[in-house]
Amino acid sequence: MMGPCLIPILVHLVRKVTRLFRSIKASRIPYVAVGFLAVVLFNSFMFWLVEGHVQGLSLMDAVYWAFITTATIGYGDVVPHSWAGRIVAVETAVTGIIVFTAFVSVLAEYYASLSYRRLMGLHSVGFKEHYVVIGRGGSLEAVVSELDVNMKSGNIPRRRIVVIVPSSEEKEELSIPEGVEVLVGDPLIHEVLERANVEEAGTLIIAADDDSTTALTILAVKRAAKGKEVKIIAEAKRKESIPLIREAGADHVVSTSCFSGRLLASAAFEAPVAMLLDDISTAVKGKDLAVISAKRFKGMKYVDVFHELMDKHNIMPIAVVKGRLMIYPPRLDEELVEDDGLVVLGEVEKLRRLRKEAASST
């Protein structure tokens, strides 16, 4: 009986093979392959008719001879003995050179086309549960860099990253880690989102130029996802656009302009605060904010959890998450329950070890 864990793997393989056959069907490969097969079968039959009774060859021997001769290999283990057989051999060699050369050239053209499409960002991906990042410029690069750092440090699951940019020129200008797939196209076009396989994506992050494009992109993604749940994180350039983007279907909206404005203001009169916020907002500098489950601390008071995490891991819990409510700073006697979360601050490597320890204890 097939194990349940094998079913998703088989489904994925079937989809891969189906996609490959579709791409091959759209090329000239099937026609040339049929021509090659027809030449082999025809010459096999002709050679068997004129040489089979002379040499005692079976039909499979004739097929073997015709394939070897058509492919211009010619081992010499089976050779014609009659003039009729020699005529068939000459005809097979001539047609073989023509058909085999055509077959090889079409295959080379097909794979060259695939390489060109990948180079230009016009290819498709078949990933599942991957990150899709749509946008341009510095915001997009920052998102990809942060995802890459957090995956390498173990803060988030390792998944493939797919980036969609509007033009090949912007693709060339991107400064992003190796291994990131970059697609070129308008994310409002259904075919572009299909190439990014948003239907199977785990998280989609939108950092567009303007809020109207962000809202339209979310609607396009919802349509391309065909009813499947895809977590959508979107950037809002203007505070007034946040409700609109949420209504379009974003699960979380980040107002970057408001944050950057507050950061600039803090730097004017409280420079250390601005430095701290800038440092802890990214894992690139070695320290990061993270959310961990409070399950292992069930029934404990916040003050006891604080001392335990600081003493054992040098990690500081700074907030308690209860559903959609965040309590910061929490009361010292705040009692944690199983479903709570803790926002903690610490070194990236120590956060990774803490997560690993928590996972092994559950």
Residue frames as qw, qx, qy, qz and C-alpha x, y, z in Angstrom:
[[0.000, 0.887, 0.461, 0.000, 0.00, 0.00, 0.00],
 [0.402, 0.549, -0.026, 0.732, 1.35, 3.44, -0.95],
 [0.389, -0.421, -0.463, 0.676, 2.39, 5.53, 2.04],
 [0.078, 0.921, 0.370, -0.100, 0.67, 8.92, 2.46],
 [0.285, -0.759, 0.231, 0.538, 4.04, 10.70, 2.34],
 [0.431, -0.053, 0.677, 0.594, 4.70, 9.34, -1.19],
 [0.327, 0.718, 0.611, 0.064, 1.50, 10.76, -2.67],
 [0.057, 0.944, 0.004, -0.324, 2.63, 14.45, -2.73],
 [0.330, -0.513, 0.614, 0.501, 5.98, 13.37, -4.23],
 [0.421, 0.256, 0.803, 0.336, 4.25, 11.40, -7.00],
 [0.240, 0.867, 0.426, -0.100, 1.84, 14.26, -7.70],
 [0.114, -0.854, 0.250, 0.442, 4.80, 16.65, -7.97],
 [0.381, -0.253, 0.750, 0.478, 6.62, 14.28, -10.36],
 [0.397, 0.540, 0.722, 0.169, 3.52, 13.87, -12.52],
 [0.134, 0.945, 0.180, -0.240, 3.16, 17.65, -12.75],
 [0.249, -0.673, 0.488, 0.497, 6.84, 18.01, -13.69],
 [0.403, 0.036, 0.818, 0.409, 6.56, 15.36, -16.43],
 [0.317, 0.740, 0.593, 0.003, 3.30, 16.86, -17.72],
 [0.016, 0.925, -0.051, -0.377, 4.86, 20.32, -17.89],
 [0.321, -0.452, 0.662, 0.504, 7.88, 18.89, -19.74],
 [0.408, 0.320, 0.805, 0.287, 5.66, 17.09, -22.29],
 [0.228, 0.879, 0.382, -0.171, 3.66, 20.27, -22.87],
 [0.079, -0.831, 0.305, 0.458, 6.79, 22.29, -23.57],
 [0.351, -0.206, 0.798, 0.444, 8.14, 19.58, -25.89],
 [0.400, 0.556, 0.726, 0.065, 4.78, 19.31, -27.67],
 [0.174, 0.923, 0.144, -0.310, 4.90, 23.04, -28.41],
 [0.137, -0.664, 0.557, 0.480, 8.25, 22.60, -30.20],
 [0.681, 0.469, -0.410, -0.386, 9.20, 20.74, -33.42],
 [0.179, -0.419, 0.882, -0.117, 10.73, 17.83, -31.53],
 [0.690, 0.147, 0.640, -0.305, 7.70, 15.48, -31.85],
 [0.718, 0.639, -0.014, -0.276, 7.58, 15.87, -35.64],
 [0.311, 0.682, -0.661, -0.022, 11.30, 15.21, -36.12],
 [0.380, -0.289, 0.841, -0.254, 11.16, 12.30, -33.65],
 [0.781, 0.327, 0.428, -0.317, 8.27, 10.74, -35.59],
 [0.612, 0.714, -0.293, -0.173, 10.23, 11.20, -38.83],
 [0.013, 0.587, -0.802, 0.106, 13.30, 9.56, -37.29],
 [0.570, -0.054, 0.762, -0.302, 11.21, 6.63, -36.01],
 [0.779, 0.509, 0.171, -0.324, 9.48, 6.23, -39.38],
 [0.445, 0.704, -0.546, -0.096, 12.83, 6.05, -41.20],
 [0.195, -0.409, 0.869, -0.199, 14.13, 3.44, -38.75],
 [0.670, 0.146, 0.641, -0.346, 11.01, 1.28, -38.97],
 [0.723, 0.619, -0.045, -0.304, 10.73, 1.51, -42.78],
 [0.376, 0.662, -0.648, -0.013, 14.38, 0.63, -43.35],
 [0.407, -0.288, 0.820, -0.280, 14.20, -2.12, -40.73],
 [0.780, 0.308, 0.438, -0.324, 11.38, -3.75, -42.63],
 [0.643, 0.702, -0.254, -0.172, 13.12, -3.33, -46.01],
 [0.086, 0.616, -0.777, 0.098, 16.42, -4.75, -44.70],
 [0.561, -0.112, 0.759, -0.311, 14.60, -7.68, -43.08],
 [0.802, 0.466, 0.180, -0.327, 12.82, -8.44, -46.39],
 [0.650, 0.674, -0.349, -0.028, 16.01, -8.59, -48.46],
 [0.247, 0.555, -0.734, 0.304, 18.51, -9.88, -45.87],
 [0.653, -0.353, 0.438, -0.508, 16.45, -11.71, -43.30],
 [0.978, 0.106, 0.108, -0.142, 16.23, -15.01, -45.19],
 [0.645, 0.610, -0.392, 0.239, 19.83, -14.70, -46.44],
 [0.197, 0.485, -0.641, 0.562, 21.43, -14.24, -43.01],
 [0.525, -0.394, -0.749, 0.090, 18.71, -15.64, -40.80],
 [0.077, 0.121, -0.329, 0.933, 18.08, -12.27, -39.16],
 [0.062, -0.614, -0.754, 0.225, 15.06, -11.61, -36.99],
 [0.076, 0.849, 0.328, 0.408, 12.98, -8.45, -37.30],
 [0.475, -0.866, -0.007, 0.157, 14.59, -7.11, -34.10],
 [0.677, -0.207, 0.318, 0.630, 18.04, -7.67, -35.65],
 [0.350, 0.548, 0.424, 0.631, 16.90, -5.57, -38.60],
 [0.220, -0.937, -0.224, -0.156, 15.58, -2.83, -36.28],
 [0.640, -0.629, 0.140, 0.419, 18.93, -2.81, -34.48],
 [0.589, 0.093, 0.402, 0.695, 20.82, -2.54, -37.80],
 [0.164, 0.749, 0.405, 0.498, 18.55, 0.25, -39.08],
 [0.373, -0.919, -0.118, 0.044, 18.92, 2.30, -35.88],
 [0.651, -0.471, 0.255, 0.538, 22.71, 1.94, -35.80],
 [0.489, 0.266, 0.466, 0.687, 22.98, 2.85, -39.48],
 [0.009, 0.859, 0.379, 0.343, 20.50, 5.76, -39.30],
 [0.449, -0.880, 0.008, 0.154, 22.41, 7.16, -36.33],
 [0.520, 0.764, -0.343, 0.168, 25.58, 6.89, -38.50],
 [0.574, -0.629, 0.518, -0.077, 27.32, 4.69, -35.92],
 [0.807, 0.448, -0.351, -0.156, 27.72, 1.51, -38.00],
 [0.616, -0.565, 0.547, -0.054, 29.37, -1.08, -35.74],
 [0.400, 0.497, -0.709, -0.300, 29.75, -3.56, -38.64],
 [0.346, -0.124, 0.897, -0.244, 28.42, -6.58, -36.72],
 [0.563, 0.500, 0.648, -0.112, 25.43, -6.78, -39.11],
 [0.025, 0.486, -0.422, -0.765, 26.17, -5.99, -42.78],
 [0.773, 0.442, 0.089, -0.446, 24.27, -6.56, -46.06],
 [0.556, -0.215, 0.743, 0.305, 25.33, -9.57, -48.19],
 [0.496, 0.518, 0.640, 0.277, 23.20, -8.92, -51.28],
 [0.217, 0.224, 0.248, 0.917, 23.07, -6.06, -53.78],
 [0.319, -0.684, -0.469, -0.458, 19.51, -5.30, -52.71],
 [0.626, -0.642, -0.324, 0.300, 20.68, -5.13, -49.10],
 [0.496, -0.136, 0.040, 0.857, 23.53, -2.78, -50.06],
 [0.003, -0.487, -0.379, -0.787, 21.06, -0.46, -51.84],
 [0.508, -0.742, -0.407, -0.161, 18.88, -0.39, -48.70],
 [0.664, -0.433, -0.183, 0.581, 22.01, 0.32, -46.63],
 [0.318, 0.154, 0.170, 0.920, 22.99, 3.29, -48.84],
 [0.243, -0.622, -0.410, -0.621, 19.44, 4.69, -48.69],
 [0.635, -0.663, -0.379, 0.112, 19.36, 4.22, -44.90],
 [0.590, -0.239, -0.091, 0.766, 22.71, 5.99, -44.47],
 [0.139, 0.326, 0.257, 0.899, 21.66, 8.96, -46.62],
 [0.414, -0.659, -0.382, -0.498, 18.24, 9.43, -45.02],
 [0.706, -0.503, -0.378, 0.324, 19.80, 8.73, -41.63],
 [0.440, -0.021, -0.073, 0.895, 22.28, 11.58, -42.00],
 [0.120, -0.443, -0.285, -0.841, 19.46, 13.96, -42.97],
 [0.597, -0.612, -0.400, -0.330, 16.96, 12.91, -40.29],
 [0.728, -0.396, -0.348, 0.439, 19.47, 12.41, -37.48],
 [0.347, 0.106, -0.049, 0.931, 21.09, 15.79, -38.16],
 [0.283, -0.523, -0.290, -0.750, 17.66, 17.42, -38.16],
 [0.706, -0.553, -0.441, -0.041, 16.77, 15.69, -34.88],
 [0.638, -0.251, -0.265, 0.679, 19.99, 16.79, -33.15],
 [0.167, 0.247, 0.081, 0.951, 19.67, 20.37, -34.42],
 [0.440, -0.589, -0.363, -0.572, 16.06, 20.63, -33.25],
 [0.734, -0.504, -0.390, 0.234, 17.04, 19.29, -29.82],
 [0.508, -0.071, -0.131, 0.849, 19.91, 21.78, -29.62],
 [0.072, -0.423, -0.229, -0.874, 17.58, 24.58, -30.68],
 [0.588, -0.616, -0.451, -0.266, 15.04, 23.54, -28.04],
 [0.700, -0.474, -0.298, 0.443, 17.56, 23.56, -25.19],
 [0.352, 0.114, 0.031, 0.928, 19.15, 26.76, -26.44],
 [0.262, -0.571, -0.345, -0.697, 15.69, 28.31, -26.37],
 [0.677, -0.614, -0.402, 0.051, 15.22, 27.15, -22.78],
 [0.612, -0.233, -0.161, 0.738, 18.57, 28.68, -21.81],
 [0.122, 0.325, 0.192, 0.918, 17.66, 31.94, -23.56],
 [0.448, -0.652, -0.405, -0.458, 14.28, 32.10, -21.81],
 [0.701, -0.541, -0.326, 0.332, 15.96, 31.53, -18.44],
 [0.481, -0.010, -0.014, 0.876, 18.57, 34.19, -19.22],
 [0.081, -0.368, -0.245, -0.893, 15.82, 36.68, -20.11],
 [0.203, 0.048, 0.640, -0.739, 13.63, 35.70, -17.15],
 [0.606, 0.097, -0.262, -0.745, 10.89, 34.27, -19.35],
 [0.387, 0.048, -0.921, -0.012, 11.02, 30.71, -17.95],
 [0.700, -0.482, -0.182, -0.495, 8.65, 29.00, -15.51],
 [0.003, -0.371, 0.824, -0.428, 9.24, 27.46, -12.09],
 [0.692, -0.259, -0.590, -0.325, 7.58, 24.46, -10.48],
 [0.174, 0.182, -0.719, 0.648, 8.41, 25.12, -6.82],
 [0.512, -0.600, -0.563, -0.248, 5.98, 24.60, -3.95],
 [0.560, -0.754, -0.265, 0.221, 5.60, 26.59, -0.72],
 [0.586, 0.140, 0.018, 0.798, 8.15, 29.06, -2.10],
 [0.097, -0.694, -0.216, 0.680, 8.50, 32.79, -1.53],
 [0.423, 0.588, 0.435, 0.534, 7.40, 35.06, -4.36],
 [0.241, -0.610, -0.140, 0.742, 8.66, 38.66, -4.18],
 [0.383, 0.685, 0.465, 0.410, 7.16, 41.22, -6.56],
 [0.181, -0.927, -0.091, 0.317, 8.61, 44.70, -6.90],
 [0.636, 0.621, -0.049, 0.455, 11.67, 46.60, -7.93],
 [0.111, 0.794, -0.273, 0.532, 14.73, 48.41, -6.64],
 [0.080, 0.442, -0.690, 0.568, 16.05, 48.66, -3.10],
 [0.676, -0.216, 0.347, -0.614, 12.92, 47.43, -1.34],
 [0.946, 0.174, -0.188, -0.200, 12.93, 44.20, -3.34],
 [0.572, 0.446, -0.597, 0.343, 16.64, 43.62, -2.74],
 [0.213, -0.423, 0.594, -0.650, 16.19, 44.22, 1.01],
 [0.850, -0.096, 0.159, -0.493, 13.33, 41.71, 1.17],
 [0.900, 0.281, -0.334, 0.008, 15.30, 39.00, -0.66],
 [0.330, 0.502, -0.624, 0.499, 18.42, 39.63, 1.43],
 [0.447, -0.362, 0.501, -0.646, 16.46, 39.40, 4.69],
 [0.942, 0.023, 0.010, -0.335, 14.74, 36.17, 3.62],
 [0.764, 0.408, -0.465, 0.184, 18.08, 34.68, 2.59],
 [0.079, 0.495, -0.638, 0.585, 19.81, 35.60, 5.89],
 [0.633, -0.255, 0.407, -0.607, 16.94, 34.26, 7.99],
 [0.957, 0.149, -0.150, -0.198, 16.82, 30.98, 6.04],
 [0.608, 0.451, -0.560, 0.338, 20.57, 30.48, 6.41],
 [0.087, -0.411, 0.619, -0.663, 20.37, 31.19, 10.14],
 [0.244, -0.205, -0.946, 0.064, 17.47, 28.77, 10.59],
 [0.203, 0.178, 0.412, -0.870, 14.97, 31.40, 11.71],
 [0.698, 0.350, 0.089, -0.618, 12.57, 30.47, 8.91],
 [0.849, 0.107, 0.512, 0.071, 12.17, 27.28, 6.82],
 [0.203, -0.386, 0.595, 0.675, 14.46, 26.93, 3.80],
 [0.589, 0.595, 0.539, -0.096, 12.41, 27.51, 0.67],
 [0.485, 0.244, 0.404, 0.736, 13.10, 28.72, -2.85],
 [0.039, 0.674, 0.188, -0.714, 12.76, 32.43, -3.60],
 [0.420, 0.471, 0.582, 0.514, 11.22, 33.67, -6.86],
 [0.071, -0.539, -0.093, 0.834, 11.44, 37.34, -7.81],
 [0.416, 0.654, 0.562, 0.290, 9.27, 39.08, -10.42],
 [0.173, -0.523, 0.057, 0.833, 10.57, 42.33, -11.92],
 [0.528, 0.700, 0.285, -0.387, 8.97, 44.33, -14.76],
 [0.571, 0.781, -0.231, -0.104, 11.92, 44.44, -17.19],
 [0.925, 0.106, -0.122, 0.344, 15.11, 42.64, -18.19],
 [0.286, 0.668, -0.269, 0.632, 17.09, 45.83, -17.50],
 [0.506, -0.641, 0.295, -0.496, 16.01, 45.76, -13.87],
 [0.991, -0.134, -0.019, 0.015, 16.84, 42.05, -13.72],
 [0.727, 0.395, -0.230, 0.513, 20.42, 42.84, -14.72],
 [0.019, 0.666, -0.287, 0.689, 20.69, 45.59, -12.10],
 [0.789, -0.544, -0.086, -0.273, 19.53, 43.43, -9.19],
 [0.214, 0.505, -0.745, 0.380, 22.03, 42.63, -6.46],
 [0.824, -0.306, 0.133, -0.458, 20.61, 39.50, -4.85],
 [0.511, -0.423, 0.748, -0.005, 22.00, 36.18, -3.55],
 [0.284, 0.263, -0.820, -0.421, 22.74, 33.32, -5.93],
 [0.011, -0.184, -0.978, 0.097, 20.05, 30.68, -6.32],
 [0.308, 0.508, 0.429, -0.680, 17.18, 33.18, -6.48],
 [0.374, 0.397, 0.717, 0.434, 15.01, 32.69, -9.57],
 [0.076, 0.475, 0.053, -0.875, 14.28, 35.99, -11.34],
 [0.368, 0.521, 0.729, 0.248, 11.31, 36.22, -13.71],
 [0.037, -0.183, 0.142, 0.972, 10.58, 39.18, -15.96],
 [0.103, -0.454, -0.745, -0.478, 7.05, 40.37, -16.67],
 [0.318, -0.365, 0.056, -0.873, 4.08, 42.41, -15.56],
 [0.020, 0.043, 0.919, -0.391, 2.62, 40.80, -12.40],
 [0.515, 0.283, 0.282, -0.758, -0.84, 41.97, -13.44],
 [0.622, 0.320, -0.541, -0.466, -0.69, 39.52, -16.37],
 [0.906, -0.218, 0.201, -0.301, -2.01, 36.07, -15.50],
 [0.896, 0.342, -0.241, 0.148, 0.65, 34.25, -17.54],
 [0.238, 0.633, -0.526, 0.516, 3.47, 35.87, -15.54],
 [0.547, -0.436, 0.480, -0.529, 1.94, 34.76, -12.23],
 [0.983, 0.069, 0.021, -0.167, 1.44, 31.28, -13.65],
 [0.680, 0.512, -0.426, 0.307, 5.15, 31.13, -14.53],
 [0.043, -0.529, 0.596, -0.603, 5.92, 31.98, -10.90],
 [0.526, -0.225, -0.820, -0.027, 3.52, 29.21, -9.82],
 [0.200, -0.329, 0.359, -0.850, 1.79, 31.49, -7.28],
 [0.789, -0.249, -0.303, -0.474, -0.90, 28.85, -6.94],
 [0.880, -0.168, -0.395, 0.202, 1.58, 26.69, -5.01],
 [0.267, 0.530, -0.375, 0.712, 3.44, 29.54, -3.27],
 [0.490, -0.426, -0.652, 0.392, 3.65, 29.75, 0.50],
 [0.187, -0.756, -0.241, 0.580, 4.18, 33.49, 0.95],
 [0.447, 0.604, 0.330, 0.572, 3.94, 36.39, -1.50],
 [0.325, -0.628, -0.166, 0.688, 5.55, 39.76, -0.75],
 [0.388, 0.743, 0.371, 0.400, 4.66, 42.85, -2.79],
 [0.352, -0.605, -0.030, 0.714, 6.90, 45.94, -2.82],
 [0.455, 0.625, 0.473, 0.423, 5.50, 47.86, -5.78],
 [0.294, 0.229, 0.025, 0.928, 6.10, 51.48, -6.79],
 [0.315, -0.217, 0.059, -0.922, 2.62, 52.72, -5.88],
 [0.372, 0.023, 0.763, -0.528, -0.29, 51.54, -3.78],
 [0.728, 0.363, 0.034, -0.581, -2.76, 51.21, -6.65],
 [0.570, 0.431, -0.684, -0.150, -0.41, 48.76, -8.39],
 [0.046, -0.219, 0.891, -0.395, -0.06, 46.86, -5.11],
 [0.582, 0.170, 0.498, -0.620, -3.85, 46.52, -4.75],
 [0.747, 0.447, -0.227, -0.437, -4.28, 45.40, -8.37],
 [0.355, 0.430, -0.829, 0.040, -1.42, 42.91, -8.01],
 [0.303, -0.086, 0.816, -0.485, -3.08, 41.38, -4.94],
 [0.723, 0.327, 0.239, -0.559, -6.33, 40.93, -6.90],
 [0.638, 0.517, -0.513, -0.250, -4.40, 39.35, -9.79],
 [0.098, 0.340, -0.904, 0.239, -2.65, 36.98, -7.38],
 [0.526, 0.063, 0.630, -0.568, -5.96, 35.99, -5.78],
 [0.780, 0.428, -0.049, -0.454, -7.32, 35.11, -9.20],
 [0.518, 0.520, -0.677, -0.053, -4.20, 33.18, -10.21],
 [0.156, -0.306, 0.855, -0.390, -4.19, 31.23, -6.92],
 [0.533, -0.129, -0.691, -0.470, -7.56, 29.69, -7.89],
 [0.711, -0.542, -0.193, -0.403, -9.00, 29.79, -4.40],
 [0.810, -0.119, -0.413, 0.400, -5.90, 28.42, -2.64],
 [0.410, -0.904, -0.058, 0.108, -4.64, 30.23, 0.45],
 [0.663, 0.337, -0.126, 0.657, -1.48, 32.23, -0.22],
 [0.413, -0.724, -0.256, 0.489, -0.13, 34.46, 2.55],
 [0.410, 0.685, 0.187, 0.573, 0.23, 37.98, 1.11],
 [0.426, -0.627, -0.164, 0.632, 2.42, 40.66, 2.69],
 [0.398, 0.719, 0.313, 0.476, 2.21, 44.08, 1.05],
 [0.376, -0.210, -0.151, 0.890, 3.95, 47.41, 1.36],
 [0.091, 0.884, 0.456, 0.054, 1.89, 50.60, 1.60],
 [0.441, 0.305, -0.011, 0.844, 3.55, 53.81, 0.47],
 [0.209, -0.407, 0.058, -0.887, 0.82, 55.99, 2.00],
 [0.133, 0.035, 0.809, -0.571, -0.91, 55.47, 5.32],
 [0.569, 0.253, 0.144, -0.769, -4.30, 56.22, 3.69],
 [0.619, 0.296, -0.597, -0.416, -3.89, 53.22, 1.37],
 [0.074, -0.228, 0.928, -0.284, -3.61, 50.63, 4.15],
 [0.593, 0.215, 0.575, -0.522, -7.40, 49.91, 4.37],
 [0.680, 0.540, -0.209, -0.450, -7.63, 49.63, 0.56],
 [0.352, 0.468, -0.810, -0.041, -4.74, 47.17, 0.37],
 [0.272, -0.081, 0.869, -0.405, -6.22, 45.11, 3.22],
 [0.679, 0.364, 0.319, -0.551, -9.60, 45.01, 1.47],
 [0.568, 0.545, -0.511, -0.344, -7.86, 43.80, -1.70],
 [0.970, -0.064, -0.217, -0.093, -6.79, 40.71, 0.26],
 [0.375, 0.539, -0.605, 0.451, -3.42, 41.37, 1.93],
 [0.738, -0.424, -0.508, 0.131, -2.91, 39.43, 5.15],
 [0.510, -0.641, -0.137, 0.558, -0.49, 42.02, 6.50],
 [0.379, 0.833, 0.121, 0.385, 0.28, 45.56, 5.36],
 [0.613, -0.397, -0.103, 0.675, 3.51, 47.36, 6.27],
 [0.184, 0.971, 0.134, 0.077, 3.60, 51.18, 6.01],
 [0.772, 0.008, -0.034, 0.635, 7.26, 51.68, 5.20],
 [0.191, 0.640, 0.051, 0.742, 6.96, 55.44, 4.71],
 [0.538, -0.773, -0.053, -0.333, 5.57, 55.89, 8.21],
 [0.885, -0.368, -0.018, 0.286, 8.32, 53.73, 9.69],
 [0.638, 0.254, 0.032, 0.726, 11.11, 55.49, 7.81],
 [0.060, -0.762, -0.079, -0.640, 9.64, 58.88, 8.79],
 [0.694, -0.708, -0.014, -0.128, 9.58, 57.93, 12.46],
 [0.870, -0.127, 0.013, 0.476, 13.14, 56.58, 12.17],
 [0.413, 0.514, 0.039, 0.751, 14.35, 59.85, 10.64],
 [0.328, -0.800, -0.039, -0.501, 12.63, 61.88, 13.36],
 [0.844, -0.526, -0.022, 0.105, 14.14, 59.70, 16.09],
 [0.769, 0.136, -0.001, 0.625, 17.59, 60.14, 14.58],
 [0.141, 0.741, 0.037, 0.655, 17.18, 63.91, 14.87],
 [0.338, -0.697, 0.276, -0.568, 16.78, 63.99, 18.65],
 [0.771, -0.388, 0.472, -0.181, 17.34, 60.41, 19.87],
 [0.457, 0.593, -0.620, -0.232, 20.06, 58.98, 17.64],
 [0.134, -0.271, 0.939, -0.162, 20.66, 55.85, 19.79],
 [0.626, 0.278, 0.573, -0.450, 16.99, 54.89, 19.45],
 [0.658, 0.630, -0.172, -0.375, 17.18, 55.19, 15.68],
 [0.207, 0.548, -0.809, -0.050, 20.39, 53.13, 15.64],
 [0.377, -0.079, 0.870, -0.309, 18.77, 50.41, 17.74],
 [0.696, 0.442, 0.349, -0.445, 15.66, 50.24, 15.55],
 [0.541, 0.667, -0.425, -0.286, 17.80, 50.08, 12.42],
 [0.016, 0.448, -0.891, 0.071, 19.97, 47.30, 13.86],
 [0.389, 0.044, 0.864, -0.316, 17.18, 45.04, 15.12],
 [0.662, 0.481, 0.126, -0.561, 15.04, 45.46, 12.02],
 [0.733, 0.514, -0.417, -0.158, 17.39, 43.20, 10.06],
 [0.927, -0.317, 0.178, 0.092, 19.20, 39.95, 10.74],
 [0.699, 0.612, -0.161, 0.333, 22.08, 41.01, 8.49],
 [0.038, 0.763, -0.419, 0.490, 23.85, 42.76, 11.39],
 [0.360, 0.198, -0.849, 0.332, 23.87, 39.67, 13.59],
 [0.138, 0.189, 0.725, -0.648, 20.97, 40.44, 15.92],
 [0.283, -0.231, -0.631, -0.684, 17.29, 40.01, 15.22],
 [0.534, -0.053, 0.415, -0.735, 13.78, 40.02, 16.58],
 [0.337, 0.003, -0.893, -0.298, 11.94, 36.71, 16.44],
 [0.700, -0.258, 0.113, -0.656, 8.72, 35.12, 17.65],
 [0.241, 0.160, -0.953, 0.095, 8.90, 31.84, 19.57],
 [0.628, -0.428, -0.539, -0.362, 6.16, 29.67, 21.00],
 [0.266, -0.518, 0.508, -0.635, 5.45, 30.02, 24.73],
 [0.865, -0.151, -0.375, -0.298, 4.24, 26.42, 24.93],
 [0.705, 0.056, -0.575, 0.411, 7.25, 25.26, 26.93],
 [0.116, 0.157, -0.436, 0.878, 6.69, 28.14, 29.39],
 [0.478, -0.491, -0.518, -0.512, 3.02, 27.36, 30.00],
 [0.651, -0.650, -0.391, 0.029, 1.92, 28.47, 33.49],
 [0.602, -0.187, -0.173, 0.756, 5.12, 30.46, 34.13],
 [0.021, -0.924, -0.203, 0.324, 5.18, 34.18, 34.89],
 [0.541, 0.811, -0.045, 0.220, 6.84, 36.57, 32.48],
 [0.193, -0.868, 0.439, -0.132, 9.52, 37.56, 35.00],
 [0.756, -0.312, 0.572, 0.056, 10.58, 33.90, 35.42],
 [0.797, 0.487, 0.295, 0.201, 10.68, 33.37, 31.66],
 [0.221, 0.946, -0.189, 0.144, 12.74, 36.55, 31.31],
 [0.401, -0.717, 0.569, -0.036, 15.38, 35.33, 33.77],
 [0.842, -0.017, 0.531, 0.090, 15.48, 31.83, 32.26],
 [0.701, 0.655, 0.182, 0.216, 16.01, 33.05, 28.71],
 [0.098, 0.935, -0.295, 0.172, 18.56, 35.67, 29.73],
 [0.551, -0.612, 0.566, -0.041, 20.53, 33.35, 32.02],
 [0.803, 0.014, 0.582, 0.128, 20.60, 30.34, 29.66],
 [0.639, 0.480, 0.460, 0.387, 20.64, 31.93, 26.22],
 [0.219, -0.374, 0.042, 0.900, 21.27, 35.68, 26.64],
 [0.029, -0.389, -0.644, -0.658, 17.99, 36.24, 24.78],
 [0.091, 0.167, 0.430, -0.882, 15.60, 38.94, 25.96],
 [0.041, 0.577, 0.790, 0.206, 11.80, 38.53, 25.73],
 [0.059, -0.059, -0.080, 0.993, 10.31, 41.96, 25.14],
 [0.531, 0.028, -0.063, -0.844, 6.64, 41.28, 24.31],
 [0.356, 0.124, 0.909, -0.177, 3.90, 38.68, 24.71],
 [0.343, 0.061, -0.519, -0.781, 1.65, 37.84, 21.76],
 [0.354, 0.238, 0.815, -0.392, -1.92, 36.76, 22.55],
 [0.508, 0.639, 0.577, 0.023, -3.71, 36.10, 19.27],
 [0.410, 0.690, 0.209, 0.559, -3.68, 39.43, 17.42],
 [0.324, -0.934, 0.011, -0.150, -2.91, 41.36, 20.61],
 [0.682, 0.277, -0.377, 0.562, 0.68, 42.25, 21.47],
 [0.523, -0.843, -0.127, 0.001, 1.48, 43.19, 25.07],
 [0.692, 0.171, -0.165, 0.681, 4.66, 45.24, 25.52],
 [0.207, 0.342, -0.878, 0.265, 6.12, 45.66, 27.96],
 [0.658, -0.370, -0.614, -0.232, 4.25, 42.83, 29.72],
 [0.548, -0.710, 0.220, -0.383, 3.55, 42.89, 33.44],
 [0.054, 0.509, -0.839, 0.187, 6.12, 40.98, 35.46],
 [0.445, -0.015, 0.812, -0.377, 3.37, 38.71, 36.83],
 [0.673, 0.355, -0.242, -0.601, 1.84, 38.11, 33.37],
 [0.648, -0.141, 0.746, -0.058, 1.13, 34.36, 33.21],
 [0.271, 0.382, -0.659, -0.589, 1.81, 32.65, 29.90],
 [0.817, 0.153, 0.432, -0.350, -0.57, 30.14, 28.34],
 [0.706, -0.005, 0.637, 0.309, 0.11, 27.46, 25.76],
 [0.534, 0.666, 0.441, 0.277, -1.07, 29.45, 22.72],
 [0.098, -0.952, 0.063, 0.284, 0.93, 32.58, 23.55],
 [0.761, 0.450, -0.039, 0.465, 3.96, 33.74, 21.61],
 [0.484, -0.735, 0.013, 0.475, 7.03, 35.61, 22.77],
 [0.497, 0.826, -0.086, 0.251, 8.80, 38.35, 20.81],
 [0.756, -0.526, 0.108, 0.373, 12.46, 37.98, 21.69],
 [0.319, 0.908, -0.269, 0.044, 15.65, 39.86, 20.88],
 [0.732, -0.492, 0.427, 0.201, 19.03, 38.19, 20.57],
 [0.041, -0.536, 0.694, 0.479, 21.88, 37.08, 18.35],
 [0.722, 0.290, -0.343, -0.526, 20.79, 35.23, 15.23],
 [0.483, 0.243, -0.839, 0.052, 22.77, 32.08, 16.03],
 [0.087, -0.022, 0.792, -0.604, 21.43, 31.93, 19.60],
 [0.622, 0.203, 0.147, -0.742, 17.88, 32.35, 18.31],
 [0.676, 0.284, -0.595, -0.329, 18.47, 29.47, 15.91],
 [0.288, 0.146, -0.897, 0.302, 19.73, 27.23, 18.73],
 [0.331, 0.061, 0.566, -0.752, 16.77, 28.19, 20.92],
 [0.719, 0.237, -0.150, -0.636, 14.33, 27.26, 18.16],
 [0.592, 0.259, -0.759, -0.080, 16.12, 23.95, 17.62],
 [0.056, 0.090, -0.837, 0.537, 16.03, 23.22, 21.35],
 [0.515, 0.137, 0.336, -0.776, 12.32, 24.07, 21.52],
 [0.723, 0.264, -0.408, -0.492, 11.57, 21.83, 18.52],
 [0.474, 0.206, -0.849, 0.113, 13.42, 18.86, 20.05],
 [0.089, -0.028, 0.748, -0.657, 11.61, 19.23, 23.36],
 [0.623, 0.158, 0.125, -0.756, 8.12, 19.11, 21.80]]
